[in-house]
């Protein structure tokens, strides 16, 4: 299948692209800026990528999200990851074209010959999703809602058969803490980020038909083995002996999210068309993350207190698991943190 991925070089997109390529799909990266050469980095003023920091408990680092694909793996992790050579091989198996979130542009030509569109891109201030609008909420809405809907419309008009939108657990913002989050809940998000994601889901569903199969995936915070990593700043503070706040949140590994997208892409259309699915795996906290990091790295500093997990609203993932999705759970978290500790270069205390 020929698949166009927006935001494919972001913190989430790199996992998705790897899985799509490994499954034999022909992947094209839709990029706001095309690199001058495969080895030239991009330093945009704003970031464009998926929901790696959608969980407010564990925000991502402020690293740019538009790093060229061949630079996504800084060091080869000993387990749970892929080698730098593999990342370079994946880069060699993808193509790129210019694709923007500007809703005034007609970009139908970019969808010519494309079978499926996976929309991960999201324009925001680096390191911020909620509050990512900064002091310009009008621009934030124009690009991320109106721009997304225009891409959906262009894809459908060009004959694309399937479209998957990466939404966020932020659509549940405002629901009382500890509530079980189900896809069929009546929602009124109290964050602009959540409102935009929900409205974009609804617009995509309205475009669905027997010839345009649409699905939205509501993701929690996404962690993983690649660097730059959203927990880099957390590890650096801990290794430097700085105090770390006790916080809890829900997470899913990037590989598990990518597996879900592949599942939705290849599944029977009747089971996914016009539907929304939650994706989440575990609830963890800074105490557990740093405990595992300390054990693997040999660094010993005071740990934050265990956080109260009861205040974290759990996302019900029954619908996705019914389709056959199975996440890695705590075993994957442990392996990933071990790999990150082995490849880290902590600051001296």
C-alpha positions in Angstrom: 0.0 0.0 0.0 1.3 3.5 -0.8 1.0 5.5 2.4 1.5 9.2 3.0 2.5 10.1 6.6 2.4 13.7 7.9 4.6 14.3 10.9 6.5 11.2 10.1 9.8 12.5 11.5 8.2 13.6 14.8 8.6 11.9 18.2 5.7 9.6 17.3 6.0 9.5 13.6 9.4 7.8 13.6 7.9 4.7 15.2 5.0 4.6 12.8 7.2 4.9 9.8 9.5 2.1 10.9 6.6 -0.2 11.4 5.0 0.7 8.1 8.2 0.1 6.2 8.8 -3.2 8.0 5.3 -4.3 7.0 6.2 -3.7 3.3 4.3 -0.5 2.7 5.7 2.2 0.4 6.0 5.3 2.7 6.1 8.9 1.6 6.8 11.6 4.3 4.7 14.7 4.1 7.1 17.4 5.4 6.6 21.1 6.1 10.3 21.7 5.2 12.2 19.4 2.8 15.8 19.1 3.9 18.5 20.4 1.5 20.2 17.0 1.9 19.5 13.9 4.0 22.2 14.9 6.4 21.1 18.5 7.0 19.1 19.1 10.2 16.1 21.4 10.5 15.7 23.9 13.3 12.1 25.2 13.0 10.8 27.9 15.3 7.7 25.8 15.9 7.5 22.0 16.1 5.3 19.8 14.0 4.7 16.2 15.2 2.5 13.7 16.9 1.2 13.5 20.5 4.3 12.3 22.3 3.6 14.7 25.1 -0.2 14.5 25.2 0.0 13.2 28.8 0.7 16.4 30.8 2.4 14.4 33.6 5.3 13.6 31.4 5.8 16.5 28.9 8.3 16.0 26.1 11.6 17.8 25.9 11.9 20.9 23.8 13.9 19.2 21.1 12.9 20.1 17.5 10.5 17.4 16.1 11.5 17.8 12.5 14.9 16.1 12.6 15.6 14.3 9.3 14.7 10.6 9.6 18.3 9.4 9.3 19.2 11.3 12.5 16.5 9.9 14.6 18.6 7.3 16.4 21.5 9.0 18.2 22.9 5.8 19.8 22.0 2.2 19.1 20.1 0.9 22.2 21.2 -2.6 23.4 17.6 -3.9 23.6 14.1 -2.8 22.7 15.4 -0.6 19.9 16.8 -0.6 16.4 20.3 0.2 15.2 21.3 3.4 13.6 22.0 1.4 10.4 18.4 0.2 10.5 17.2 3.8 10.8 19.3 4.8 7.8 18.0 1.9 5.8 14.4 3.0 6.6 15.3 6.5 5.5 16.5 5.1 2.2 13.2 3.3 1.7 11.0 6.4 2.1 10.4 9.4 -0.2 9.4 12.9 0.9 7.2 15.7 -0.4 6.2 19.1 0.8 2.9 19.1 2.8 1.7 21.9 5.0 -1.2 22.6 7.4 -2.1 25.8 5.6 -5.9 25.5 5.0 -5.8 28.0 2.1 -3.8 25.6 -0.2 -5.1 23.0 -2.6 -2.8 20.0 -2.0 -4.7 17.4 -3.8 -1.7 16.8 -6.2 0.3 15.4 -3.3 -2.2 12.6 -2.8 -2.1 11.4 -6.4 -1.5 7.6 -6.3 -1.7 7.4 -2.5 -3.8 4.6 -1.0 -3.8 5.8 2.6 -3.1 9.0 4.6 -1.9 8.9 8.2 -2.1 12.3 9.7 0.2 12.8 12.7 1.4 16.4 12.2 0.4 19.0 14.7 1.8 22.6 14.9 2.7 23.7 18.4 5.3 25.4 20.4 8.2 23.0 21.0 7.6 20.8 24.0 4.0 21.9 24.5 0.7 20.4 23.3 -1.7 21.8 25.8 -0.8 25.4 25.8 1.0 24.9 22.5 -0.8 27.8 21.0 1.3 30.3 23.0 -0.2 33.7 22.5 -1.8 32.9 19.1 -4.8 30.6 19.6 -6.3 31.8 16.2 -3.2 30.5 14.3 -3.2 27.3 16.4 -6.8 26.5 15.5 -6.4 27.6 11.8 -3.5 25.2 11.2 -4.4 22.3 13.4 -8.1 22.1 12.8 -8.9 23.9 9.6 -5.6 22.7 8.1 -6.2 19.1 9.1 -9.7 19.1 7.7 -8.5 20.6 4.4 -6.0 17.7 4.2 -8.7 15.2 4.9 -10.9 16.8 2.1 -8.0 16.9 -0.3 -7.1 13.2 0.4 -10.7 12.2 -0.3 -11.0 14.3 -3.4 -7.8 12.7 -4.8 -9.1 9.2 -4.3 -7.3 8.1 -1.2 -9.0 5.0 0.2 -8.1 5.2 3.9 -7.3 7.9 6.5 -6.1 7.6 10.1 -5.9 10.6 12.3 -3.8 10.7 15.5 -6.0 12.3 18.1 -5.3 12.6 21.8 -6.6 11.8 25.3 -6.8 15.6 25.6 -10.4 15.2 24.2 -11.2 14.0 27.7 -9.8 17.2 29.4 -12.4 18.3 32.0 -13.6 14.8 32.9 -13.2 14.3 36.7 -9.9 12.6 37.7 -10.2 8.8 38.2 -13.0 8.4 35.6 -12.9 5.5 33.2 -12.5 7.1 29.7 -14.6 5.5 27.1 -14.9 6.4 23.4 -18.7 6.8 23.6 -18.6 9.5 26.4 -20.2 12.9 25.8 -17.3 15.3 25.7 -16.6 19.0 26.2 -12.8 19.4 26.5 -11.7 22.4 28.5 -8.4 22.8 26.7 -8.0 24.3 23.2 -5.8 21.4 22.3 -8.5 18.9 23.3 -11.2 20.9 21.5 -9.2 20.9 18.2 -8.5 17.2 18.4 -12.2 16.4 19.1 -13.5 18.7 16.3 -11.0 17.2 13.8 -12.1 13.7 14.7 -15.7 14.7 14.1 -14.9 16.4 10.8 -13.0 13.3 9.6 -15.9 10.9 10.6 -18.3 13.1 8.7 -16.2 12.5 5.5 -16.2 8.7 5.9 -17.9 6.6 3.2 -17.5 3.2 1.7 -14.7 4.5 -0.5 -13.0 6.7 2.1 -12.4 4.6 5.3 -11.6 6.9 8.3 -10.4 6.2 11.8 -9.2 8.3 14.7 -6.9 7.1 17.4 -6.9 8.8 20.8 -3.4 8.4 22.2 -2.2 8.9 25.7 1.4 10.0 26.3 3.9 8.1 24.1 7.3 7.0 25.3 10.0 5.0 23.5 13.6 4.1 23.0 14.6 6.7 20.4 16.6 9.8 21.1 16.0 12.7 21.5 13.7 11.3 24.1 10.9 13.0 26.0 12.4 11.8 29.3 15.9 13.1 28.6 15.5 16.2 30.8 14.0 14.0 33.6 17.0 11.7 33.5 19.5 14.6 33.4 17.9 16.3 36.4 18.0 13.0 38.4 21.6 12.2 37.4 22.6 15.7 38.4 21.1 15.2 41.9 18.3 17.7 41.4 14.9 17.2 43.1 12.3 15.7 40.8 8.5 16.2 41.3 6.3 13.2 42.0 3.9 12.8 39.0 1.8 10.0 37.5 0.4 9.5 34.1 -0.6 6.9 31.5 1.8 5.9 28.7 2.0 3.7 25.6 5.2 2.7 23.8 5.7 4.2 20.3 6.0 0.7 18.8 2.7 -0.3 20.3 1.0 2.8 18.9 2.6 2.1 15.5 1.3 -1.5 15.7 -2.2 -0.1 16.4 -2.0 2.2 13.4 -0.9 -0.7 11.2 -3.7 -2.8 12.5 -6.3 -0.1 11.8 -4.8 0.4 8.3 -5.1 -3.2 7.3 -8.2 -4.2 9.2 -11.7 -5.0 7.7 -13.1 -1.5 6.9 -16.5 -2.3 8.4 -14.9 -2.7 11.9 -13.1 0.7 11.8 -14.8 3.1 9.4 -15.9 6.3 11.0 -14.9 5.1 14.4 -12.6 6.3 17.3 -10.3 4.1 19.3 -8.5 4.8 22.6 -4.9 3.7 22.9 -3.1 3.5 26.3 -1.1 0.8 28.1 0.2 1.5 31.6 0.0 4.0 34.4 3.4 4.9 35.8 5.1 7.7 37.7 8.4 9.5 38.1 9.2 7.2 41.0 9.0 4.0 38.9 10.7 5.5 35.9 13.6 6.8 37.9 13.9 3.7 40.0 14.3 1.6 36.9 16.7 4.1 35.4 18.8 4.1 38.6 18.9 0.3 38.7 20.1 0.1 35.1 22.5 3.1 35.2 24.0 2.6 38.6 23.2 6.2 39.5 22.0 6.6 43.1 20.2 9.8 44.2 17.1 10.4 46.3 13.9 9.3 44.4 10.6 11.2 44.3 7.8 9.8 46.4 5.5 7.3 44.6 2.6 9.3 43.1 -1.1 8.7 43.6 -2.2 6.6 40.6 -5.9 6.8 41.6 -6.1 10.3 40.2 -5.1 9.2 36.7 -8.1 8.5 34.5 -7.7 5.2 32.7 -8.5 4.9 29.0 -10.7 1.9 28.2 -8.9 0.1 25.3 -11.4 -2.7 24.9 -12.4 -1.7 21.4 -8.8 -1.8 20.1 -7.9 -5.0 21.9 -11.0 -6.6 20.4 -9.4 -6.0 17.0 -6.3 -7.9 18.2 -4.0 -5.2 19.6 -1.8 -6.2 22.5 0.6 -3.7 24.1 3.9 -4.5 25.8 3.0 -3.6 29.3 5.5 -3.2 32.1 7.9 -5.6 30.5 8.3 -3.2 27.6 8.6 -0.2 30.0 11.4 -2.0 31.9 13.3 -3.0 28.8 13.0 0.5 27.3 14.3 2.3 30.4 17.2 -0.2 30.6 18.1 0.6 27.0 17.8 4.4 27.6 20.0 4.1 30.7 22.7 2.1 28.8 22.8 4.7 26.0 22.6 7.8 28.2 25.4 10.2 28.8 24.4 11.7 32.2 25.8 14.9 33.5 28.2 14.7 36.4 26.6 15.2 39.8 
